[in-house]
Amino acid sequence: MSTLALAPSFSLTPTQKKWGIMALFVLFAAALFFMPDSAWAAGEDLFKTGKEQIKSSAGTSSTLWFAMTVTGLAVSAVTGFITKNWFAAIGGFFAGMIFLNVAAGVIGLS
C-alpha cells in the first residue's frame, strides 16, 4: 500500500470541529474589539489639496456625470426592449440614479 492510500492517523469529531471554529470566531472578534476606531477617525484628508479638481472632474455638473446618466438611460432602454419589463427597467434606472446621488453625497462630490 502506498502512503497516500492510508487513512489519516487522527480525525476530529464534529464537536471538536465546532469548538475549533468557535475559538477562531472568538479570536477574530476579540481582535476587532481591540482595534481602535479613533485611529481611523483622527486621520487626515489625503485629497484636501485636490478636492476642487476632483469635484470639477467627477461632480454633478461634469461630463462624467452626464455620461453615467446617459449610459444608465441607454441600458434601461435596452433592458426594457429586450425583456419587455419596463417597470424593472425604469425602476433600475431610478435605483441607479438614487445610488449615484447618495454615493456622491457621501464622497463629497455634490
Secondary structure, DSSP 8 states (H G I E B T S, - for coil): --GGGS--S----HHHHHHHHHHHHHHHHHHHHTS-SHHHHT---TTSTTHHHHHHHHSTTSHHHHHHHHHHHHHHHHHHHHH--HHHHHHHHHHHHHHHHHHHHHHT--
